[in-house]
Amino acid sequence: MKPWIKRSLFGLAGAAIVAGSLGACAAHRSGWGGDPAGFRAHMVERVGGKLDLDAAQKQKLNVLAEKLQAQRTAIRDAGDAGGAGGTRSQFQSLFAGARLDQAGALKMIEEKTAAVRSGSPEVIAAAADFFDNLNPAQQQKVRDFMNKGGRRWRHRG
């Protein structure tokens, strides 16, 4: 595989993970929090409309969105033995004593990294399957969006 393709796929996967995480946070704050499937369907329709996706492409985008949601959940739950309160409480506990719990911080980072590492091949494969099945104009729209740092989609007539 050519290096620029690998970089593009990793960039797309990274951007998708970040966008998925931020989107899920935004959805939680705007009332979608209890319905990740509803939010995912809404985002697939929105992106599908911006890219003029056909039904097969929307299905591939939906698979990507499902993989991203699963990855986000795995990262969130990594190291949360027995539902101890999630990442926020884990992070706060590192600062609970007179000194920062460095060993605990390293352990938390290793657990989150392991979750990313284990789920990334599926996310990358889904991202590649989606992106590779776009036509050149659709691929360019994705590139333009990524070049803008993920800012708003703009309609080009």
Sequence and secondary structure as in RCSB ss.txt:
>XXXX:A:sequence
MKPWIKRSLFGLAGAAIVAGSLGACAAHRSGWGGDPAGFRAHMVERVGGKLDLDAAQKQKLNVLAEKLQAQRTAI
RDAGDAGGAGGTRSQFQSLFAGARLDQAGALKMIEEKTAAVRSGSPEVIAAAADFFDNLNPAQQQKVRDFMNKGG
RRWRHRG
>XXXX:A:secstr
  HHHHHHHHHHHHHHHHHHHHHHHHHHHTT TT HHHHHHHHHHHHHHHHT  HHHHHHHHHHHHHHHHHHHHH
HHTT TTS SHHHHHHHHHTSSSS  HHHHHHHHHHHHHHHHHHHHHHHHHHHHHHHTS HHHHHHHHHHHHTTT
       
